[in-house]
Amino acid sequence: MPQQSVGLLTGTLAYADIDRGLICNLSVREWMGSRLVVFASTMSRIGYPYKDALLEVKGKIGIIKLNRPSSLNAFGGNLLEDLTTAFRELNEHPDTVFTVLTGEGRFFSSGADVKASGADSNKTWASPATKKLDSFSNFARMIEVLRSMIDHRKVLVLAMNGPAVGGGAAWFPGVSDIVLAAPSAYFQVPFSALGLVPEFGSSTIFSQSMGVHRANEFLMFGRKLTAQEMLDFGIVNQIFPQESFQADVMKYLEAQLEINDGKSMMEAKRLQNLPLRESRIYAVYNAADALAERFVEDAPKKRFEEKKKLLEARSKSKL
């Protein structure tokens, strides 16, 4: 694959991959003889500097990788912006058929970034209405991520490399076209325990995928589901071995491309999802509305304070 060096400035090596139309910025961390050790921050065909989610194109397969392994790929930093940009870029890519979403490290995603939350804990609002408006403004990026997946033209493949918690479990499996999982993957949503509601359409979308009663137990009670259970429920299509998971995902999709016409697969996806789109978009809005009301009521804050008091009481009783 021909590559052309385009510069080396202040510890940053930039190169262009002519075959894939990609530009990468490589931060030089170490020089060991003839071996250059680098960490990549991918820059796309449109010149966007991906960091917290990386984008790569291999033939007809686009790969988006959540890239915050130190925080278990929680939704902090620029991850949501990177995700939305990547989905949009691959949606318009002229050559790809599959879009794969996966994670770096041992987790797929731990959901909300707890360290980044709580900035408004001491803020006051003029009215419940203004408080709700603030909540809605905070949800804008999340809503656009969901819409980007619902409207994605390519076959969306979720490659669950590890556990998914909260939004990591609720947002992605139901709107994906194919779900592949490693044995270590599990799914859990503690929404009710935190005084929240099933996020961004997950109640409707999971009901469409696994049935109302199973969805209720998962979303309402926070039941932890293993990859095998999700396979049995029809959410997961296949489970691949942990040690070769990413390679097996690529082999599986490449085999489909050898057998099946890409445009036909994309059309099958479009026809399958066409009657579901409106209900899913409404579900995303309705969930955002209900979630905003929970914040207006201070339900999550009250649940946190209750749990804190309970833990303190248990700690004192052991003294």
N, C-alpha and C positions, 0 to 999 in steps of 0.2 A: 504494500500500500504506500504510494508515494506521499512523502511529507516534505514540506518546505519550511525551513527555519525563517522566521521573520523578525527575530530580534532577541537580544539578551541585555536587559537593563536592570541594574540594581537588584540582582538576585531573582529576577523573574524571567523565565524563559517562555516565549510565546512561539507557538508553531501552528501551522495551518494543515489540516488534513484535507487535501484537495478532493479525494474520492467522496468524502462524506459531507463536505461543505461546512466543516466544524473548525472553530478556532478555540484553542485552549490556552489558558494562562497557567503556567506551572511554576509554583513557588519553590525555588531551590533551597533545600534544607541541609543537604549534606553532599560533600564531594569525597568519594572514596576511590582514589586512583582513577581508573577509567569509568567507574560506575557513578552515575548521577542519580541521587535519590530525590524524588520530587513528590509533591502533593498537588493534585490537580484541582483547579476551580474551572469548570467547563464554561466556555462562552459559546453561545449558540449561533446558528445561521443568521439570527437577527441581531447578534451582537450583545445579547443579554448575559451578564456575568453570574451564572448559576453558582450557588455556594451551599445552601442548606438543603436543597434538592438538586441533584445532578441529572443532566440529560445526555443520553448517548444514543446514537443510531447505528444499528448493525444490520445492513441490508434492508429488509422490509420490516424490521422490528425496532421500534423506539422504546427506550428504557428510561424510566424516571425512577431515581433512587433517593429516598429520604436519607439525608446525610447529616444527622445530628446524633451519632451513636453515643456520645458522652452523656446525652440527656435522654437516651432511649428513643430517639427520634420524636421527641415531644414537639408540639406545634408552637415553637417559639422562634426567635430570630427572624429570618426572612423566609422561613419554610413555606408559609401559605402563599406569599408572593411568588416564590420560585415555582411552587406547584401549579398555580394558576397560569403562569407564563408558559411552563412546560406543556401543559395540556393544550393550551391554545396553539403553541408552535407545532406540536405533533398533529393536532387536528387539521392543520393546513399544510402539513408536509406532503409533497407530491408523490413520495415513493413508499411510505410505510403502510402496513396493513394492521399490525398489532401494536398496541401501546401497553407496555408492561410497567406496573407500579410495584416496587419492592422497597426494602429497607437495608441500610448498612448496619452491620453489627448483629447482636443477638436478638434484638427486638424489631418487630415491624414498626410499631409506634405505641407510645404510652399515652397518647392523647394530649390534653391540655398541659401546657408548661406551668407547673405549680410555682416555680421560682419567679416566673414573669407575671403571675396573677396577683391580685390584691392591691393594685395601684390606687384604686378608687375606694378603698375600705373606709377612709375618713372623709370622703367627699360628701357634700350636701347638695341637694337639688331643690329648686324652687317649687316643684310639684311632682307628683307621681308620673305625670305625662312627660316631663323633661327627663326624668330618670329613665323612663322606658326608651325615649329617643336615644339617650346615651348608650343603652344596651344594644339597640338595633345598629347603631353606628359601629359598635365593636364586632358585630356579627357579619359585617359586609364581606370581608375576605373569605370567611367560612362559607357563606351562602354562594359566593362566586365559585369556590372550589367544587361544591356540590353541583351547581349548574353546569360547570365545565365538564364534569363527568357524565351527567345525565345527557347532555347534548353532544358528547364526543362521537365523532363519526367513525373512528377506528375501533377495532375489536379491543375492548379494554380488559386486560388480563391482570388480576391481582395475584401477585406472587408473595404469599405470606411466609417470609423467611423466619419468623419468630412470633412471640406473643403480641397481641393487640388489645389495648385497654382503652376504655372511654371512647372518645372520638375516633381513635385508631381502629376500634372494633366496629363502631356504629356507622361511620361515614362510608366506608369503601366496599365491603362485601356485597351489599344489596344492589348497588348500582353497577357492579362489574359484570362483564359478560361471561368471563371464565374466572374461577378462583382455584388457585393451586396453593398447596400448603406444605410446609415442613412439619415433621412430627412434633417439634417443640412448640408449634403455634397453638395458642389458646385465645379465646375471645371472652372478654368480660367488660360489662358496663355498669359502674356503680352509681348511675344517675339518681335513682330513688334514695339511696343512702346519703347522697350529698344534697338532697332537696332540689334536684334538677328534674328535667324531663328528657325522654329520648330525643337525642339531638338531630336536627336538620333532616327530618323526613324518615328517620330510621324506623319508626313504628309502622308506617304504611309500607315502606319498601321491604322491610323484613317480613311483614305479613304476606306480601306478594310472593316471597321466596320460600319461606318455611312454614307458612300457615299461621293463623292468628294465635292459637294457644301456645305453640312453641315460642313464637315471637314475644308473647306476653311474659312467659317465664324468664326468657333471656333479658328482655329490656326492663320489665317491671320489677322483677325480683333480683336482678343482677346475677343470675346463675352463670357460673363459669362453664364454658363449653370447650371441650378439647377439639383438636383437628378431626379426630375420628368421629366425634358426635356431629360436627358440622358436615362431614362427608355423609353420614347417615341421614342427616336432615335435608340434604340436597343443596346446601350452600357451597360446599367445597366440591370441586370436580375430581381432583386427584391429590394424593399425598406422595411426595417424592422424598427420598432419603436426605437426611440433614446434611451429610458431608458433601453431597454432590448436588444440592438443591438448585442453585442458580444455573449450573451447567445443564441439569436435567430439564429445567424450564425452557431453556433455549433450544435444546434438542427436540423437545415436544412440539414447540411452535414451528421450528424449521421443518419438521416432518409434515406438519399440516400445510405449510406453504408448498411443499413438493407435491402433495396430493390434490390440494384444493385451490381454486381460483380466488385470488385475493379480493377482487371486486365482488364476487359472489358471496364471500363470507361477510364482507362489510354490508352488503345489501340485506343479507339474512339478519344481521344485527339490527339494521335500521327498521325492518319490518317487524321484528320481535318487539322492539322497544317503542315503536310509534304509538300504539294505543295506551302505553303506560306513562308516556312523558307528562301529560297534563296532571295526572294524579300525583306524580312524584314532585313536580314543581310546586304544586299546591301544598304538598306535605312538608316540603322544606320551609315554605313561608309560615305555615301553621305552627310548625315546631319552633321556629324562631320567635313567633309571637308569644307562644306559651312560655318559652324559656325567658323571654324578656319580662313577662309578668312575674315569674318566680323571683327574678332579681329585684323588681319593684317591691315585692313583699319581703325582701331580705331573707328568703327561705334558705339559700345556701349558707349565708352568714350565721343564721340561727342554728342550723344543723351542725356547723363547725363548732360553735360555742358549746352546744350540748355535748358533743363528743369530747371536747376538751375537758369539760367539767367531769364527765364520766371517767376519763382516763386519770384525772387528778385524784378523784375519789378512790379509784382502785389503787393508785400508787400510795395514798395515805393509809389505806387499810392494810397494806403489807408491812408498814413500819412497826 
